[in-house]
Amino acid sequence: MKTPTNYQKIEYQGQPAFVLVPWKDFELIRPLLDGEKTHAAGIPQAVVEAHVLRAVPVIRAWREHMGITQGALAVRMGVSQAAVAKLEKSGAKPRRTTLERVATALGISVAQLDV
C-alpha cells in the first residue's frame, strides 16, 4: 500500500508561493515541466539530428534529449522497461494510443514524435 505524500505549501502575503515535494515526486513531474518548454519550441535540433542523421528512433531521441532513462519513461507510461525498449527499436510501429501515452509521459505533443 502506498502512503499519500503530504506536500508542504509555503505562503507569502497570504497567497501560495511555493510547494515542497519529495525528490522522487519531482523527478516524475520534471519531464512534464521541461516538456512544456520544449512544446513551445517545436522539435529541438538535437532530436532531429539524432533521428535523421544517426537513425536513432524518434522516441529514443526525445528520451535521451530530455535526459531520462528507459526505466523512468516506463514508470511514467505505466509499462515495463522492456516495453519501452521495444518501442525504441528501429522499425517499431507503435499504435496511435501508444504514441499518445509516450507523448504525455514526455510532456510533448504526438505531432512532435512525427519527425
N, C-alpha and C positions, 0 to 999 in steps of 0.2 A: 504494500500500500504506500502510495506517495503522500508525503506530508505537504500541505499547502505552504507556500512561502509567504511570509509577511514582509512586504516591501516597506521601506521607511520613506515617508514623504516629508520633505523639508519645505516649509513655507517661508515666504518673505513678504512682509507687509500684508499678511492675511491671505495671500494667494499662493497656490502650489508653485514652487520654483524648481525643485529637483526631486528625483526619486533614486534611492539607493537600492540596487538589485545585486543579488549574488552573481559572482563572476560567471558561473556556468550558465545562468539565465541570460546574461549579457552576450555570451558567445553564441547563443542560439538566435538572438534577435539582431546581432550585429550585421550579418549579410543583408537582412532586410533594410536596415538603415543605410548601408553602403549601396544597396541596390537602388534606393531612391535617387541617389546622386547619379548613378550610372544610367538609370532610366531617363533622366532628363538629358543626358549627354548622348544617347543613342548607343551605338556599338563601339567600344573602345578599339583603337588601332591595334593594340596588342592581341585582342581576341581575333580580329580579322586576320592578322598576320599569322597567328598560330594555326588557325583553321585553313586558310587559303595557301599559305606558303609552306607550312610544315605538315599539312594534312592531319592536324590534331582534331579529333571530333569536337564539334562546337560545344557540347555540354562540358567536356573536359576543359576546353579552352576557357570557358566562362568560370568554371570552378577554380581552376588554377589562377586565373586573373584575380579572383576575389580572395585567394589565399586560404581556401578551406579544403579539407580532406574529403575523400570519398565517404568515410565514416560519418563525418559531420553532415554532409549533404544527405546521406541516408537517414540520419536521425530527423532532419527537418522534413524529409519526404514521408517518413514513416515506413521505410523499406529497409532491406538489408544492404550492407556494403557491397555484397556480390551483385545485387540488382543494379546498383549504380555503376559498377564496373561493366556490367553487360550493356547498359545504356551508352557507355562511353566507347564501346568497341567500334572500330571502323565498319561502316556498312549497317550499323544498327538503324532500325526504322521504328522509333517509338510512336505509339498512338498519340493522337491529339491530347487526350486526357492526361497521358503521362507527361507530355511536354508542358502542359499547364501546371502540373504538380512540380516539375523541375523549375519552371519559371517562378512560381510562387516561393519555392524554397530558396531561390537565389535572389528574390526581390526584383526581378526583371519581368518584362512582358514576353509573351510567347513569340511575338514578332522579332524580338531581339535574339531568339535562338535560330532564326532563319537567315543565315549569312550566305 
